[in-house]
Amino acid sequence: MPEGCEPPRHVAIIMDGNGRWAKKRFLPRVAGHKRGLDAVREVVKACKEMGVGYLTLFAFSTENWRRPQEEVSFLMDLFLRALEHEVSKLHNNNIRLKVLGSRERFSADLSERIDRAEAKTAGNDGLVLTIAADYGGRWDIVHAVNQLIAEGQSAITESMVTERLGMAWAPEPDLFIRTGGEQRISNFLLWQLAYSELYFTDLLWPDFDKAALQEAIHSYWQRERRFGRTSEQLPEHLRRDKL
């Protein structure tokens, strides 16, 4: 790690390209999703080793329900099996698991597994791994505003909305990564990504590994995060020309 550089506190990733990875190998799309789970394991391990505090992965959006029913069913089953087999490993490595999203369309069995997994890891104080599933940024904002309306609020401020978003307990992402070559944020953490550094790579998600994560973080270190200020107003150690 370069002198004076700290890992991003919060990394958020859109894991794109599983289907294309499989298609390139003349395999069914579900094979890409299986291989993508291996990439998740590697990135979680790398984030823990590098000192990242929060890792948020976009696994299934509110729009993904439009995909073929066979693929949706496979993804729900893969999520269920991952909860069955991976949670103990997370717990033993002091990783806290949280799931972000609506959950209204999940099966009762999947919802119960999520609750049990979150409860099992709730006391861990290491890396916080958040899986965004049945999640959309617009849904998140609307849900927060509806809470405020239900509370009888009439004059709504930014801080009031922020406090009621699904990830109100976490800092906003410092670094956003999208694999697969697309350069858009696709309704992911719309509110929270306002000042995140954006990084896009052509690598398909199953090929994204520790080295690719390090490359993304190296790019992040080259950025000058001013949050509306000028370079001259920044502390010397945060100025790009000092990195």
Contacts in CASP RR format, 6 or more apart in sequence:
PFRMAT RR
TARGET T0000
AUTHOR 0000-0000-0000
METHOD contacts of the structure
MODEL  1
MPEGCEPPRHVAIIMDGNGRWAKKRFLPRVAGHKRGLDAVREVVKACKEM
GVGYLTLFAFSTENWRRPQEEVSFLMDLFLRALEHEVSKLHNNNIRLKVL
GSRERFSADLSERIDRAEAKTAGNDGLVLTIAADYGGRWDIVHAVNQLIA
EGQSAITESMVTERLGMAWAPEPDLFIRTGGEQRISNFLLWQLAYSELYF
TDLLWPDFDKAALQEAIHSYWQRERRFGRTSEQLPEHLRRDKL
1 7 0 8 1.000
1 50 0 8 1.000
2 221 0 8 1.000
2 243 0 8 1.000
4 237 0 8 1.000
4 243 0 8 1.000
5 221 0 8 1.000
5 243 0 8 1.000
7 50 0 8 1.000
7 51 0 8 1.000
7 52 0 8 1.000
7 53 0 8 1.000
7 217 0 8 1.000
8 52 0 8 1.000
8 173 0 8 1.000
8 174 0 8 1.000
8 175 0 8 1.000
8 197 0 8 1.000
8 217 0 8 1.000
8 220 0 8 1.000
9 52 0 8 1.000
9 53 0 8 1.000
9 54 0 8 1.000
9 171 0 8 1.000
9 174 0 8 1.000
10 52 0 8 1.000
10 53 0 8 1.000
10 54 0 8 1.000
10 55 0 8 1.000
10 56 0 8 1.000
10 170 0 8 1.000
10 171 0 8 1.000
10 172 0 8 1.000
10 173 0 8 1.000
10 174 0 8 1.000
10 175 0 8 1.000
11 47 0 8 1.000
11 52 0 8 1.000
11 54 0 8 1.000
11 55 0 8 1.000
11 56 0 8 1.000
11 173 0 8 1.000
11 174 0 8 1.000
11 175 0 8 1.000
11 176 0 8 1.000
11 177 0 8 1.000
11 213 0 8 1.000
11 217 0 8 1.000
12 55 0 8 1.000
12 56 0 8 1.000
12 57 0 8 1.000
12 58 0 8 1.000
12 173 0 8 1.000
12 175 0 8 1.000
12 176 0 8 1.000
12 177 0 8 1.000
12 188 0 8 1.000
12 189 0 8 1.000
12 192 0 8 1.000
12 193 0 8 1.000
12 196 0 8 1.000
13 43 0 8 1.000
13 55 0 8 1.000
13 56 0 8 1.000
13 57 0 8 1.000
13 58 0 8 1.000
13 176 0 8 1.000
13 177 0 8 1.000
13 178 0 8 1.000
13 179 0 8 1.000
14 58 0 8 1.000
14 176 0 8 1.000
14 177 0 8 1.000
14 178 0 8 1.000
14 179 0 8 1.000
14 185 0 8 1.000
14 186 0 8 1.000
14 188 0 8 1.000
15 36 0 8 1.000
15 39 0 8 1.000
15 40 0 8 1.000
15 57 0 8 1.000
15 58 0 8 1.000
15 59 0 8 1.000
15 179 0 8 1.000
15 205 0 8 1.000
15 208 0 8 1.000
16 178 0 8 1.000
16 179 0 8 1.000
16 180 0 8 1.000
16 181 0 8 1.000
16 182 0 8 1.000
16 204 0 8 1.000
16 205 0 8 1.000
17 179 0 8 1.000
17 180 0 8 1.000
17 204 0 8 1.000
17 205 0 8 1.000
17 206 0 8 1.000
18 29 0 8 1.000
18 32 0 8 1.000
18 33 0 8 1.000
18 35 0 8 1.000
18 36 0 8 1.000
18 204 0 8 1.000
18 205 0 8 1.000
18 206 0 8 1.000
19 29 0 8 1.000
19 32 0 8 1.000
19 33 0 8 1.000
20 180 0 8 1.000
20 204 0 8 1.000
21 32 0 8 1.000
21 35 0 8 1.000
21 36 0 8 1.000
21 204 0 8 1.000
21 205 0 8 1.000
21 206 0 8 1.000
21 207 0 8 1.000
22 28 0 8 1.000
22 29 0 8 1.000
22 30 0 8 1.000
22 31 0 8 1.000
22 32 0 8 1.000
22 33 0 8 1.000
22 35 0 8 1.000
23 29 0 8 1.000
24 204 0 8 1.000
25 31 0 8 1.000
29 71 0 8 1.000
30 71 0 8 1.000
30 74 0 8 1.000
32 206 0 8 1.000
33 74 0 8 1.000
33 75 0 8 1.000
33 78 0 8 1.000
34 78 0 8 1.000
35 206 0 8 1.000
36 205 0 8 1.000
36 206 0 8 1.000
37 78 0 8 1.000
37 82 0 8 1.000
38 206 0 8 1.000
39 205 0 8 1.000
39 206 0 8 1.000
39 207 0 8 1.000
39 208 0 8 1.000
39 209 0 8 1.000
40 57 0 8 1.000
41 86 0 8 1.000
42 209 0 8 1.000
42 210 0 8 1.000
43 55 0 8 1.000
43 57 0 8 1.000
43 208 0 8 1.000
43 209 0 8 1.000
43 210 0 8 1.000
43 213 0 8 1.000
44 55 0 8 1.000
44 90 0 8 1.000
44 95 0 8 1.000
44 127 0 8 1.000
44 129 0 8 1.000
45 210 0 8 1.000
46 209 0 8 1.000
46 210 0 8 1.000
46 213 0 8 1.000
46 214 0 8 1.000
47 53 0 8 1.000
47 55 0 8 1.000
47 127 0 8 1.000
47 213 0 8 1.000
48 93 0 8 1.000
48 95 0 8 1.000
48 126 0 8 1.000
48 127 0 8 1.000
50 213 0 8 1.000
50 214 0 8 1.000
50 217 0 8 1.000
51 127 0 8 1.000
52 127 0 8 1.000
53 126 0 8 1.000
53 127 0 8 1.000
53 128 0 8 1.000
54 127 0 8 1.000
54 128 0 8 1.000
54 130 0 8 1.000
54 170 0 8 1.000
54 171 0 8 1.000
54 173 0 8 1.000
55 127 0 8 1.000
55 128 0 8 1.000
55 129 0 8 1.000
55 130 0 8 1.000
56 100 0 8 1.000
56 129 0 8 1.000
56 130 0 8 1.000
56 131 0 8 1.000
56 132 0 8 1.000
56 167 0 8 1.000
56 170 0 8 1.000
56 173 0 8 1.000
56 189 0 8 1.000
57 129 0 8 1.000
57 130 0 8 1.000
57 131 0 8 1.000
57 132 0 8 1.000
58 132 0 8 1.000
58 135 0 8 1.000
58 186 0 8 1.000
58 188 0 8 1.000
59 75 0 8 1.000
59 79 0 8 1.000
59 131 0 8 1.000
59 132 0 8 1.000
59 133 0 8 1.000
60 75 0 8 1.000
60 79 0 8 1.000
60 132 0 8 1.000
60 133 0 8 1.000
60 134 0 8 1.000
60 135 0 8 1.000
61 132 0 8 1.000
61 134 0 8 1.000
61 135 0 8 1.000
61 136 0 8 1.000
61 186 0 8 1.000
61 187 0 8 1.000
61 188 0 8 1.000
62 102 0 8 1.000
62 134 0 8 1.000
62 135 0 8 1.000
62 136 0 8 1.000
62 139 0 8 1.000
62 187 0 8 1.000
63 136 0 8 1.000
63 186 0 8 1.000
63 187 0 8 1.000
64 72 0 8 1.000
64 75 0 8 1.000
65 72 0 8 1.000
65 105 0 8 1.000
65 134 0 8 1.000
76 106 0 8 1.000
76 107 0 8 1.000
76 110 0 8 1.000
79 110 0 8 1.000
79 131 0 8 1.000
79 133 0 8 1.000
80 109 0 8 1.000
80 110 0 8 1.000
80 113 0 8 1.000
83 110 0 8 1.000
83 113 0 8 1.000
83 114 0 8 1.000
83 116 0 8 1.000
83 117 0 8 1.000
84 113 0 8 1.000
87 97 0 8 1.000
87 116 0 8 1.000
87 117 0 8 1.000
87 120 0 8 1.000
87 121 0 8 1.000
90 96 0 8 1.000
90 97 0 8 1.000
90 121 0 8 1.000
90 124 0 8 1.000
90 129 0 8 1.000
91 120 0 8 1.000
91 121 0 8 1.000
91 124 0 8 1.000
94 124 0 8 1.000
94 125 0 8 1.000
94 126 0 8 1.000
94 127 0 8 1.000
95 121 0 8 1.000
95 124 0 8 1.000
95 126 0 8 1.000
95 127 0 8 1.000
95 128 0 8 1.000
95 129 0 8 1.000
96 121 0 8 1.000
96 122 0 8 1.000
96 123 0 8 1.000
96 124 0 8 1.000
96 125 0 8 1.000
96 126 0 8 1.000
96 127 0 8 1.000
96 128 0 8 1.000
96 129 0 8 1.000
97 117 0 8 1.000
97 118 0 8 1.000
97 120 0 8 1.000
97 121 0 8 1.000
97 129 0 8 1.000
97 130 0 8 1.000
97 131 0 8 1.000
98 118 0 8 1.000
98 128 0 8 1.000
98 129 0 8 1.000
98 130 0 8 1.000
98 131 0 8 1.000
99 114 0 8 1.000
99 117 0 8 1.000
99 118 0 8 1.000
99 130 0 8 1.000
99 131 0 8 1.000
99 132 0 8 1.000
99 133 0 8 1.000
100 130 0 8 1.000
100 131 0 8 1.000
100 132 0 8 1.000
100 133 0 8 1.000
100 135 0 8 1.000
100 166 0 8 1.000
100 167 0 8 1.000
101 132 0 8 1.000
101 133 0 8 1.000
101 134 0 8 1.000
101 135 0 8 1.000
101 136 0 8 1.000
101 139 0 8 1.000
101 140 0 8 1.000
101 166 0 8 1.000
102 134 0 8 1.000
102 135 0 8 1.000
102 139 0 8 1.000
103 111 0 8 1.000
103 114 0 8 1.000
103 133 0 8 1.000
103 134 0 8 1.000
104 134 0 8 1.000
105 134 0 8 1.000
106 114 0 8 1.000
106 133 0 8 1.000
106 134 0 8 1.000
128 170 0 8 1.000
130 167 0 8 1.000
130 170 0 8 1.000
132 188 0 8 1.000
132 189 0 8 1.000
135 188 0 8 1.000
136 187 0 8 1.000
136 188 0 8 1.000
136 190 0 8 1.000
137 187 0 8 1.000
137 188 0 8 1.000
137 189 0 8 1.000
137 190 0 8 1.000
137 191 0 8 1.000
138 187 0 8 1.000
138 190 0 8 1.000
140 165 0 8 1.000
140 166 0 8 1.000
140 189 0 8 1.000
140 190 0 8 1.000
140 191 0 8 1.000
141 161 0 8 1.000
141 165 0 8 1.000
141 190 0 8 1.000
141 191 0 8 1.000
143 164 0 8 1.000
143 166 0 8 1.000
144 161 0 8 1.000
144 164 0 8 1.000
144 165 0 8 1.000
144 166 0 8 1.000
145 156 0 8 1.000
145 161 0 8 1.000
147 164 0 8 1.000
148 156 0 8 1.000
148 160 0 8 1.000
148 161 0 8 1.000
148 164 0 8 1.000
153 160 0 8 1.000
161 191 0 8 1.000
162 168 0 8 1.000
162 191 0 8 1.000
165 191 0 8 1.000
165 192 0 8 1.000
167 189 0 8 1.000
167 192 0 8 1.000
172 192 0 8 1.000
172 193 0 8 1.000
172 194 0 8 1.000
172 195 0 8 1.000
172 196 0 8 1.000
173 189 0 8 1.000
173 192 0 8 1.000
173 193 0 8 1.000
173 196 0 8 1.000
174 196 0 8 1.000
174 197 0 8 1.000
174 220 0 8 1.000
174 225 0 8 1.000
175 196 0 8 1.000
175 197 0 8 1.000
175 199 0 8 1.000
175 216 0 8 1.000
175 217 0 8 1.000
175 220 0 8 1.000
176 185 0 8 1.000
176 188 0 8 1.000
176 189 0 8 1.000
176 193 0 8 1.000
176 196 0 8 1.000
176 197 0 8 1.000
176 198 0 8 1.000
176 199 0 8 1.000
177 199 0 8 1.000
177 200 0 8 1.000
177 201 0 8 1.000
177 213 0 8 1.000
177 216 0 8 1.000
178 184 0 8 1.000
178 185 0 8 1.000
178 186 0 8 1.000
178 198 0 8 1.000
178 199 0 8 1.000
178 200 0 8 1.000
178 201 0 8 1.000
179 201 0 8 1.000
179 203 0 8 1.000
179 204 0 8 1.000
179 205 0 8 1.000
179 208 0 8 1.000
180 201 0 8 1.000
180 202 0 8 1.000
180 203 0 8 1.000
180 204 0 8 1.000
180 205 0 8 1.000
181 200 0 8 1.000
181 201 0 8 1.000
181 202 0 8 1.000
181 203 0 8 1.000
182 200 0 8 1.000
183 200 0 8 1.000
185 193 0 8 1.000
185 198 0 8 1.000
195 225 0 8 1.000
195 227 0 8 1.000
197 219 0 8 1.000
197 220 0 8 1.000
197 223 0 8 1.000
197 225 0 8 1.000
199 216 0 8 1.000
199 219 0 8 1.000
199 220 0 8 1.000
201 208 0 8 1.000
201 212 0 8 1.000
201 215 0 8 1.000
201 216 0 8 1.000
203 212 0 8 1.000
221 243 0 8 1.000
222 240 0 8 1.000
222 243 0 8 1.000
223 240 0 8 1.000
224 231 0 8 1.000
224 234 0 8 1.000
224 238 0 8 1.000
224 239 0 8 1.000
224 240 0 8 1.000
225 238 0 8 1.000
226 233 0 8 1.000
226 234 0 8 1.000
231 239 0 8 1.000
231 240 0 8 1.000
231 241 0 8 1.000
236 242 0 8 1.000
END
